[in-house]
């Protein structure tokens, strides 16, 4: 008995000590929140008109078709009441167990207590019934503009997901079990994680998805050998060291999106697209974009094209002694590559031998899932905010994309980190995902207004250097890879844009998976396949209906296509040259902090 008493006393002492730590951490939390920078309210949620339109549509539905709403309500009441009666019946029998559970499986409720314990199961079933009723109600709103209804459905789902019982400590059995088992230590660790994240983001909450200490760019991530061979205020050009004795004559130039860092294509040797391309015998250049600060406020799309695309093409041609390059654009960089091609076509310039587009939108008439953030309420708020800051802060971009997959990228990581006290995983993809970049103020608004909102490129009105460009003018051979479950650049929208190019040589590939995993799909993994269809492009539906599925990665298919565009084999080229001396080893210097942060670090 003495041993048991001693153990109990020790546990009480640990619990008391942990509660004291919670009190101290709470003070740190308050101090961290005080540093939060004021931001335009529009960046935190949709305008009130969304809710007014939903309410108006509901009233209209109630007046014009009351039977449908009544049926939905009565069905909900019946299911809710039946569940209550079933739960009471089991308890009256003296059984400590849950009644039958007909709700669908949901991985948020994987703990056995959600199925077995009467309290937790009751919460789960009632939540699922409520979710079903709300979803059915919103789905039944017929007197709404389709775009408005899409936004109402999205933000309703966000509210429903946010209110899941798993997101609250008192109704999360995993978190409660961990707190008891650790005498409250998991709660202390969770609060420490929360405070750390808020302190790291100057008062804003941005969940750390990966262990930031587990990776160092250039040491155990982004390690393919290469050299920086050119640098200006917009970019560094990295030329990779050859691994073959001979290479294709025409070099390949990859433009990654400047929303994130380029090394998504070079996470580690096993899944590095960069290493794979070099190993196939191509001279490869890639752009590492600057991470802009407020001094870049007036940098626009023309600056990216002039000082990025056109300059990089000129440098790659000079280093390799060729008249042409093959170019690749990924996401927003693919959209800008099409703008560049339109400009070159207007000028009669055939610098680009062929162009490849990864998950690229050029037709924004269907904005996909991300379209819920492209209405005036958000864009007006962004415009006001960037006018003050000079940049669109990376925190906003990261949060926006995370909310497109809120359960996977917000709530589940928050539960593990803040409720369970777990350390973030050492996961390279999530490390990269958290390594975002800012966007210049002018460029952000030009892109959001001129391309996303008004579909200026597909309509032939978006200007490059003052003159509108047209997709139909682009005659360059094209290969486009879109991804089946892409929530940022929907494959059907990508298809519809590529179809409008004037090229007679067009190859369209639909890869399995999403915006990142569908592109970073190495042949060695054999995880995701792809679809092809050799008939002329008509509609996305007809493409898929007549498509052939290939279970292997699309990389070798693209490599074979690219080889045909790349000329004869020549001796391998070492990075740089007499006019382009090596400035730094890959991955270069721009992959790190903003110019302002580097300056501050140097002064310190």
N, C-alpha and C positions, 0 to 999 in steps of 0.2 A: 504493500500500500504506500510506503514511503516513496518508493521509486515513482509510482504513478502520480503522487502529489507533487513531487519535484518536477516531473515532466509538465504537469499542468501549470505549475508556477512559472516554469521557464517559458511556456507558450504564452502565458498572459504577459510576461515581461517583454517578449518579442512583439506581441501585438501592441502593447503600450508604446514601445519604442517606435514601431512603424507608424502609429497614429501621430506621434510627435513629428516624424519626418513629413507626414502628409501636411501637417500644419505649416511647417517651414516651406515646403514646396508650394503651398497655396499662396504664400507671400510672394515667392518668386514668380508664380503665374500671374498674379495681379500686376507686378512690376513689368513683366514682359508684355502683357496686354496693353499697358499704358503707352507703349512705343508704337502701337498700331497707327499706321498712316491713314489719314482720312482719304476715302475713295468715293468716287461717284456712286450713289446708290444703285444706279442702273447696272453696274457691273456685278451686283449680287443677286439679281433676280429680275424676272420679266416685269413689264409695266402693268399697272392696275387694269389696263384695258383688256388684258388676257382674261382676267377673272370676270370682268363685266360682260365680255362677249359670251363666256361660258354660262353665266347666270341668265343672260338674255335668251340664249338658245334653250336653256332648261325651261324657262317660263314659257317660251313659245311652244316647246314640245309638250309641256303640261297642258297648255290650252288647246292645242290642235290634235294631240294624240294621247289623251290622259290614260287610256287603257294600257298602253305599253309601259308607262312609268309605274302605274299602279301594280301591274303584273310583276315588274322587277322588284318593287318594294315588298309586295306580299310574299314573293318567293324568298327574298332575303329574310323577312321576319319569320317565315315558316322554318327555314333552315336554322336560324339562330335559336329560335325557341325549342326546336326539336333537340338541338345539341345541348341546350341547358337542361332539358328534361332528362335526356340520356345520362348526362353527367350526375344529376341529382339521384337518379335511379340507382346508379352504381354505388354512390356513397351511402344511400339508405340501406343497401344490402350489406353495408359494413366492409366493402371491398375498397382498398386503397389502390385503385387503378383507374385508367382512363377508359372512356367508352370507345366504341368503334370510331375510327378516324378515316373518313372518305376523302379528305383533302389531298391534293396532288403532292408528290414528293418535291421537296425544295431543299437544296443543300445548305441553306442557312440554318435549317432545323435538323442537323445531323446528330446532335446529342441524343442518346436513347431516352433521356428524361422528357423530351418533347413528345414522345410517343407513349411513355409508360406512366409518368407522374400526372395525377389528375389536375394539379394547378397549372403546370407548364403546358400540358396538352390543351387545357381549356383556353389559355391565352393564345396558343397557336391556332386552334381551330377558329376562334372568334376573329382573329386577325385575318386569316385566310378568307373567311366568309365576307368580312368587311371589304377586303381587297377586291374580291370577285364582284360584289355589288357596285362598288365605285367604278370599277373598270367597265362593267356592263352599262352603267348609267352614262358615262362619258362616250362610250362607243355608240350609244343610241341617239346621240345628239345629231340630228340630221339638218337642222337649220343653221349651219355654220359654213363659212368659207373653208375649203379643205386645208389651206395653210394654217388658218386659225385653229381648226380642230386638231391638227397635228401637234400644235404647240400645247393646247389644252391637255391632250392625251399625255404628252411628254412630261409636263410639269406636274400633272396629277400623279403620274407614276413616281416621280421624284418624291412627292410628299408621302405617298403610300410606303415607298421603300424606306424613307427616313424614319417613319413611325413603327417600323417592325420591332417586336419585343426584343429581338436579339441585340438591338442597338442601345439598350438601357441596362445598366448594371443590375438593378433589382430584378430584372426578368430575363437574365441571361444565365442559364445554368452552368455553362462552361466557365464563365468569369467568376461566378459565386463559388463553384467547387475549387477553382484555383486559389481564390482568396482565402478560403478556409484551410486548404492544404498547406498554404505558405504562411499562415498566421498574418495575413494582410500584406506580405512582402510583394506580392504581384501587383497590388494596387499602388504601392509606393513606386515600383519600377514603372508602372504604366503612367503615373503622374509625372515621373521624371522624363519619360519619353514625350509626353504632351508638352511639358515646359520647354524641353530642348527644341522641339519643332517650332514652337511659337517664338522662342528667342532667336532661332536661326533665321526666321522669316520676318523679323522686325515687327512682331505683334500679329502677323497673319498666321492662320493655321493651314499648313500644307504638310500632309502626312508623308513622313519618310518611308518610302517603299522598299528601299534596299540599304544594306550596310555600306555607308559611304567610306568606311575605312578598309573595306575588303578589296577595293579596286583602285588602281592608280593608272590614269591614262598614259600610255607609252611604256608601262612596265608589265602589267598583266592583262591589259586590255588595249586595243588599238596598237598592236605590236608589229604589224607587217612592215618590213624594212623599206624605207624610202626617204626622200629628202624634200624640204621646202626649196623650190627653185624660183619662186617669184612671190612678192608681197606688195600689196598696196593697202589703202585704208579700208577696202571692202573685203579682202580675202587674202589667203595664202594658197598658192598652188603647190600641191604635193605630187611629186613624180616617184613612182614606186620602182624599186630595184628589180631588174629582170631575174627570172628563175629558169629561163630557157636560153639556149645559145642563139636562137633566132626568134624574131618577133614579126608580127604583121606590120606592113609598112605604115598604114594609116593608124595614128594613135587614137585611143579612146579617152574621152574627157567626161567625167561624171560630175553633175551638179546636184548635190544633196539639198534638201530643204534647209533654209536658214532658221526655221522654227526650233530645230534641235541640232545636235552636233553630228558631224558626218560619220562618226565611228560606229553608228548602228550597223554599218556595212563591214565593220572590222572588230567585232567584239572579242573573238578569240579564233585561233587558227581553224578549228573544226567547223565553224559556221561563218567564216569571213568571206563575203562576196568579193572583196578586194583581193585577197590572196588567191581565190579561185580564178579570177579574171587574169591575174598576172601569170598564174601557172598554165593558163591556156595559150600563152604566147602573145599577149597584147601589151603594148606600151601604155601604161595606165597613168592618167593624171586625175586627181580629185581636188575639188575645191573645199577648203576649210574656211567658212565664212566668219567674219568678225562678229563678236557679240556686242552689239552697239549700246552706247550709253546716251545720255541726253544731248551730247554734242552732235549726234547723228539725226537730230529731229527733222531736218529738211531733206534727208535722203529718201528718194522715191524709187519707183520701179525703173525709171530710165537710168538711174545711177547703178542699180543692180545689173541692168543689161549692158551699159557702156563699160563700167569699171569692173564688172564681174564676167559676164558671158563673153562679150566681144574681146575683151582684153585677154581672158584665159585662152580663147581660141587662137588668138594671135601668138601668144607665148608658146603654146603647145606646138603650133606649126613651125615656129622658128627653131625650137629646140630639136624637133624631129626632122626639119628640112622638108616638110610636106606642104602641099597646097590645101589639103583638106584634113578634117578631123571627123571622127564619129562622136556623137554626143548622147548623153543620158541625162534625163531630168526626173527627179523623184518628187512627187507630190507638188507643192507650190513651186518648186524648182522646175518641174515639168511644165506647169502652166506658163512660167516665165520663159522656158525654152521655146515654147510654141510662139510666144510673142516675139522672141528673137528671130525665129525662123520666118515669121511673117514679115518682119522688117528686112531681113536679108533677101527674101523673095522679091520684095518691092524694089530693092536696090540691084537686083540681078546678080547677087553674090552667092556662089555655090560653095562657100567655105565648109559647110556641113555636108558630109557625104551621106550619112544616115543618122536617124534620130530614134532613140528608144525612150519610152515613157513608162515610168513605174507609178502606178496608182495616181494617175493624173486626171484632173478635171479641166476641160476647156469649154464645156457647155455646162452652165450653172442653172439651167432652167429647172432642173430637179436637184435641189441642194442636199438631199439625203438627210440623215439624222442630224447632222450638224446645223441644218437649216433653222432649227428652233432658236439658235443664237444669232441669226442673221437678220432679224427684224429691226425696225428703227429704234425700238426701245433700248436694245443692247448697243447698237452701232452709234446712236446718238450719245450714249453714255461713254463709250470708248473714245469718241471724237472729243468730248469735253475733257476726258482724263488725259489723253495724250497731248492735248494742247497745253496742259499744265506740266506734265512729266517729260515730254519730248520723246518718250518711248511707250510702247505697249509692254508693260512689265511681264516677264516670263511667268510670274505667279498666276496671273489671270489666264494665260493660255493653258498652263498646266491644269488648273482647276476646271476650266471649261471642258477640255478633252476628257478629264477624269469623270466628269458628271455624265458623259455619254455611256459610261460603264460604272455607275456609282456603286453598285454592290461589290464589284470586283476590285475597284481602284480607290474607293473611299471607305465604305462601311466595314467591309471585312478586314482590311488592313488596320483601320482604327480600332476595331474590337481586339485584334491580336496585340496591337501595340499599347493601347491606352487602358484596356480592361484586363487583359491577360498579362501585361508586362513583358511581352516577348520582344526580343531584339529583332530588328528588321533582317530579312534573309540576305545572304550573299549571292545575289542574283544579278548577273551582268545586264540583262535586258532592262530590269527595273532600275538599276543604277543609271543607265543611259537615259531612261525615261525621266528621271529626276534632274537631269543635267540640261535644262532648257536654256533658251536664249531670249533676249529681248527683241522687239521689232521696232524699227524707226517709226516715228509718228506719221510722217507723210506717206511712207510706203504702206503702213497698216490701213489707212483710210482709202488710199487708191485701190488697194486690193479688195477691201471689204465692200466699198461702194461701187467701184467701177467694174469689178469682175464678179464677186459673189452676189451682190444685191441686184445689179442691173444687167448681168449677163453680157457685158460689153464686148467680150472677145468673140463669142459665138455670133453676136449680132453685127460684128464688124465695125464697131464704133470706138473700141478702146484704143487710145493713141500710144504710139511709141515714137518718141522724139517729135511729138506734135502731129503725126500722121496716123490715121487709123489703120490697123492691120486686119487681114482676113485669113481665116483658116483655109479657105479654098485656094489661096495663092501658094500654099506650101506643097511642093511637088516632091520633096525629099522622101526616100524610102523610110517607112515607119514600122517599128515594132512596139506594140503597147502591151503591157502586162497589168491587168486589173485583178482584184482579189474578191473572191466570192462573198465573204462576210465583212467586207470593209465598211466600217461605220463612219469614215471620214470622207472617202471618195468612192461612192457606190459604183459597182462595176458597170451597171447599166448606164449610168450617167457618163462614165468614162468611155464606154462604147459609143454612145451617141455623139460625143465630142470628136473622137478619132474618125468617125464616119464622115465628118464634114471636111476633113483635110483633102486637099486636091491631089494627093499622092495616088498613083496607080498601083504602087507596091506597098500594101498595108498588111501587116500580120497582127492579129489580135489573139492574146492568150489570156484565159481566165484561170488564175491559180486558186487553189483551195486556201481557206483560212482568211486572215484579216490583213489590215493595213501594213503591219510589220512582219508577222509570221509568214504571210503569203509570199513576201519578197525575200526575206532571209530564210530560204528553204534549201539548204545544201543537199546535193545528191547523196552524200554519205548517210544522211538521216533517213531518207525515203519515207518522210512523214506525211507530206502533202503532195498530191498530184496536181494535174492541170488539164484544161479543156482547150481544144483547138477546133477550128472549122475553116476549111479552105475555100468555101464559097464566098462570093462578094458580100460585103457588109450591108445588111438591110435593117433588121431590128434586133435588139438584144434577145428577144424571145426566140426568133428564128435561129440566131446563132447557137443558143443553148440547145434548142430542139434537135439541130443537126450536128451537134458537136461530138467529137471523139474524146473520150477520157483516157488520159495517160497517168498511170499510178506513180510515176517517178517525178522528180523535180523538173521544173521548166528551165533551169539554168543551162543544161547541155543543148536544148533546142535553141535557146537564144544564142548561145555561144556559136553554134553552127551557122545561124543566120548572120551573126555579126562577122564571122570569118569571111563570108562571101562579100561583105562590104568593105573589107580591110586590106585588100591588095596582096601583093606578093610578100614572101618572107624575106627579111633583111637581118643583118647582124644585130644582136640585142644592144640596146642603148643604155648607157649608164645615166643616172639622173643629172640634169643640168647641162651646162656647156659654157663656152667662153663668154657669152653674153648673159648667161643665166647661172651664175655661180651658186653653189649650195649655200643656203642661208641658215639652215637648221635641220636636224634630223626629224623625220616623221615621229609623232603626229603634229609637229609644229608648235607655234606659240599662241595662235588665235583660238585654239581649242579650249583655252582656260578662261580667265576672267575677262570682264569688260575693260576697255581702255582706261576708264576712270578708276576701276578697282586696281588695275596694274599700277597706275600712277600713284595711287594712295599707298600701295604696298611698297613701291620703290622709295617713296619719301619716308616711310616708316623705317 
